[in-house]
Every structure is written in structure tokens, then in C-alpha cells.
Amino acid sequence: MKVPYDEVLECHVRAFSRIEGLQEEYSIRYLLCRSAGELFIVVQQTGTKPCTMTHPAPGGKAYTRRIIQFLYENAVPAHAAGELIEDL
């Protein structure tokens, strides 16, 4: 997947296997990106329900990296990431 930003500073990928009758194979990428000096969190989901969520970083680089780590460790889907970030 292409990322429309100047620079990807960090990327974590979570892959999910196909489980017959339960889920299709898909992956979720959690990215920290920079564009025009601003930081963004980008969550991209592939598979039968592809989705991309982009959210301005709610803090500095260190804080945003912890958010991305939390999203990755908890396998937060792209469609839910924006609300979760706003709640933090």
C-alpha cells in the first residue's frame, strides 16, 4: 500500500490468517508518518474490508510512538483507531 506522506518514521504490521468460517486473511499496518513537518498516525487494513484511517498525532514523537505500539499490541482495526486516539 502506498502512503501519501513524505516519510514513514515507524511501521508495525499485524497479519491475520484465514480461519475457515471465521475470518479471511488480512493485515493491519500501523504507521507514524511525517508530511510538511507534521506527524500523522496512519492505520491501513487490507482484506475483504480494506480501510485507511489517518489522524494527526496528538502529541510529540515519543508519545505518538507509544500510541502506535498500543494500537499494534491490541490489534485495533482501522475503523476503530480514530475514536480510540481521540479518547486518549
C-alpha positions as CSV (number, residue, x, y, z in Angstrom):
1,M,0.0,0.0,0.0
2,K,1.2,3.5,-0.8
3,V,1.5,6.0,1.9
4,P,0.9,9.6,0.8
5,Y,3.4,11.2,3.1
6,D,6.9,12.5,2.9
7,E,8.4,10.0,5.3
8,V,7.4,6.9,7.2
9,L,9.1,7.0,10.6
10,E,7.8,3.8,12.1
11,C,5.8,0.8,10.8
12,H,4.3,-2.2,12.6
13,V,2.4,-4.9,10.7
14,R,-0.1,-7.3,12.2
15,A,-1.0,-10.3,10.0
16,F,-4.1,-12.4,10.5
17,S,-4.5,-15.9,9.0
18,R,-7.6,-17.2,7.2
19,I,-9.7,-19.3,9.6
20,E,-12.4,-21.2,7.7
21,G,-15.8,-19.9,8.6
22,L,-14.5,-17.2,10.9
23,Q,-12.2,-14.7,9.2
24,E,-10.5,-14.1,5.9
25,E,-6.7,-13.4,5.7
26,Y,-5.9,-9.7,6.2
27,S,-3.3,-7.4,7.7
28,I,-3.2,-4.1,9.5
29,R,-0.3,-1.6,9.2
30,Y,0.3,1.0,11.9
31,L,2.4,3.9,10.7
32,L,3.9,7.0,12.1
33,C,4.3,9.4,9.1
34,R,5.6,12.9,8.6
35,S,4.4,15.3,6.0
36,A,5.2,19.1,5.8
37,G,6.7,18.9,9.2
38,E,3.5,17.4,10.8
39,L,3.2,13.9,12.3
40,F,0.3,11.6,11.5
41,I,-0.9,8.2,12.6
42,V,-2.0,6.1,9.7
43,V,-3.7,2.7,10.1
44,Q,-4.2,0.7,6.9
45,Q,-6.2,-2.5,6.8
46,T,-6.2,-5.0,3.8
47,G,-8.5,-7.9,3.0
48,T,-12.2,-8.0,2.2
49,K,-12.9,-4.8,4.1
50,P,-9.9,-2.5,3.2
51,C,-9.8,0.7,5.2
52,T,-7.4,3.5,5.9
53,M,-7.5,5.9,8.8
54,T,-5.3,9.0,9.1
55,H,-5.2,11.0,12.3
56,P,-3.0,14.0,13.3
57,A,-0.5,13.0,16.0
58,P,-2.0,14.0,19.4
59,G,1.5,14.8,20.9
60,G,5.2,14.6,20.2
61,K,7.0,11.8,18.5
62,A,7.7,9.7,21.7
63,Y,4.0,9.9,22.8
64,T,2.7,9.0,19.3
65,R,5.1,6.0,19.1
66,R,3.5,4.7,22.4
67,I,0.1,5.1,20.8
68,I,1.1,3.2,17.7
69,Q,2.6,0.4,19.9
70,F,-0.7,0.2,21.8
71,L,-2.8,0.0,18.6
72,Y,-0.5,-2.7,17.3
73,E,-0.4,-4.8,20.5
74,N,-4.2,-4.7,20.8
75,A,-4.8,-5.3,17.1
76,V,-7.1,-2.2,16.8
77,P,-8.8,-2.3,13.4
78,A,-8.5,0.8,11.2
79,H,-12.2,1.7,11.5
80,A,-11.9,2.0,15.4
81,A,-8.5,3.6,15.7
82,G,-9.6,7.2,15.2
83,E,-12.1,7.1,18.1
84,L,-9.6,5.4,20.3
85,I,-6.9,8.0,19.6
86,E,-9.3,10.8,20.3
87,D,-10.2,9.2,23.7
88,L,-6.6,9.1,24.7
